[in-house]
Amino acid sequence: MSFFKKGSNNEKNSISRETIFPTIEENIEYIQAVFCQTDDLAITETKWGDEKGVVIYLETMVDTAQFQRIFLSPVTDTKFSEQFNYLLASPELMKTNQLQDIVSEILIGSCVIFLQNKPVCYVYNIVQVNPRSPEEPDSEKSVRGAHKGFIESLEVNLNLIRERIKSPQLKMEYITLGTETNAVVAIAYMKDIANPTTVENVRTRLKMIKSDMIFSPGYIEESIEDTPFSPFPQVLYTERPDRVEANLVEGRIVIMSESSSDAIIAPASFFSFFQSTDDYNLRFWSGSFFRLLRLFCFWGTLTLPALYIAVISFHLEIIPYDLIGLVKTSIEQVPFSPFVEAVIMITTIELIREAGIRLPSPIGQTIGIVGGLIIGDSVVNAGLVSNVMVIIVALTAIMSFCIPTYEMGNTIRLLGLPVMLGAASLGFVGIVFAFMFIFIHLCSLESFGVPYLSPIVPTNLREWQDVIIRAPNWKRGYRQRELHTLKPIRASRGRAWDQHD
Amino acid sequence: MNYQKLLPLFFVMTCLVILTACWDQRLLRDQSLILAIGYDKAENNALKKTVTFPKNTNAGSQNDEQNLSEQGSNTLSVIGNTVKNAENKMDESITEKFDRSKARVIIFGTDLAEEGIFSTLDSVYRDLRGPLHANVVIFNGEAEDALNIKSDQAAITSDLYGDLLESADKAGITKNKSVQHACPIILGEGKDLVLPYLSIDEPKDEVVVEGVALFHKDKMVGSLNIYQSTMFLLLSKQLAKYTSLNFEVNDKEKDPIKRFVDFKVQKNKRHIELNTDDEDIHAKIKMEIDIEIDEYAANHLSDEKKMNKLRRKIEHKLNELAEETITVTQEANSDVLGLGEMLKAYHYNVWEKINWEEVYPEMNIDVDFSVNIIRHGLLN
């Protein structure tokens, strides 16, 4: 419990006492002082059998109905000793005499019972939770398979994980972060699979975070990732319990924080951003096809506008004969250079996208129509942008949305710009230069000691069957080598009946 | 590391790359695409270059669909000392820069072709973006007229020629040769170049394929008509997808349709025997071809005897045509079959002693066709 003490340094300076005071009045005074006389601190005096007692809690944190039902009415009505024994048996009851514990317990929604002339007090957790139901996350929809998603409650989220992995080896570690907010962050991993060094690594980095609040998982990500200025995300976000399950069993580590529906999965490799849970529910052929399609989308998003710019400004001889007349007619009257033209169009699409996200959905759709159809059509008619460029940019945007993780899609769309700049200044050579930089960076990138581009770099052909295509589950007998798991071999003889003829 | 110090350096580097690199830009927007080039002989040993390029139809870009349908091409003729000289003069008279890398055909007028085509093509071989893939064509007349033709068949003149050549190539009438393919044949010894030969059909004002033009070195020396050129392609084992021939086999039939047989060549095998034992060299070409009867109104060919009879007639006609074809090439001294190359490869000591250019027109070339009818249609 040492981190609680760390978390409330300022109170400690004024009052040096650690254990509770002998009298109720002193305790009340102390707690009121700690909570700065806040108005939602309720202090209810009551009689507990023969003894005088007081219950202190934050009105805004406790479940009032529960409070009434299990607490006050039975306790005051019948014989104290009987009821008190009943209370003692309940798992939520905690006995303590540490003032700091009391303060932090009140903060998370417990009520504290002080009894006259007792050296300890009783802490009873009746926090009011108002979770939404675990609906399917909007950002990670799947066609088949489970449709549950994480919600903004850590307990519920961990429950969803435990529900899926019924193993004593699934270990959760709680760490409290945020000097002002005291948010609980949980690390979950499979004790018998995950690499202990990686776990230790994650744990140390989390503990090193010195921040006043953990406002969102983004805070955690930025604090623990290896290369903070890289455009590529180095941890994977998900709101899906099934994805978390798969990654835990694969030997990765999951970090979840209170009041957030995102789970952070580390270490992540480049290709894990292109996998979706749907792949594993589809048949092998379609699953593999969609995965290849996504990798193609990655290339397309990066290169398509750049290739077009390079071709029409440097290498026009490579346009096929039948196409060149068409392209030439469409760009004849455009007043801008191809690069500027592309930037105008890409900015427009990004504007439409950004506006569409923030607006309520009926207006969002209208923006989509107005932006997509009307602007697209009139921009071509006005001769500001050529219609081939509109096609190229629209196609690029659609390709980037095909990438199943939002962060990776954004990253690649953004990286398209430097590639385009290279194309506009040096043609194909420029594209090659831009790609060189990107790939050198990707090759040197690591996520918690795992090479980012594995299993391409370093090459491990056996693992390609799960990153380039999606091999049938019973074909994949090994965990990813670069994760260095404790159990490198998976139990995956799904078709054992088929082996003997 | 002190990033602050590196910043100006980074800025300078970026500027350097961006500013210097744009120098090489060739915007498609600013280029006029030459789609077909014609070369003619002009007075005083000058060269007349004619080009066609698509019209800038986007002038009033209000209605794009209309513009696309209104495509057309302009032609421009300029006289210069050399190809490049003429090209530079062209740039003086037009607002955009010419780009010839997408040219689909290069047309030579007969007058120029008879003087030699290699020196004219020289600039293409030197140019990084030269139209190496363009088909070289000889036009019976002036190339300028060829490019100024107005046809209903295609909106752009280059399309007209390009498509015509492609279909003629598929039908086994001519063989397309690109600038790149022509070079080794012109420069090599023992084989001569053959290029498609076109002309204008005067009454209809349409471009037609006349056959192929025969070359000796890089000079045009004669031509084969359509039938002869099909035979030439058969003899040189350049079987096209739809090589078909039509012969008159029953000259006594009353019904004119029944006099003819039309067949498609499915497979041809060639065996050339060069006899160098005697003083004079002679060649024996044995051809085995599999044919499919496409049309033969006289008979259903269910009878084997009748089929054999027809087979012999076809063989006879083929031999006649082959002889005729080879005589034309020998008269023009154009070794289109590459017999010289073969002699050089298999009998080098003989090749060293003789002067092929003198031997070829005089030598004996026998052709013997054996025909195998493999299919004669669904009817039995």
Interface residues (C-beta under 8 A of the other chain):
Chain A: V311 I312 S313 F314 L316 E317 I319 Y321 I324 G325 L326 V327 K328 T329 S330 I331 E332 Q333 V334 S337 P338 V380 N381 G383 N387 L421 A424 S425 L426 G427 G430
Chain B: V17 I18 A21 C22 D24 Q25 R26 L27 L28 R29 Q31 L33 L35 P54 N56 T57 N58 S61 Q62 D64 N67 L68 Q71 D99 S101 K102 R104 R129 I156 G162
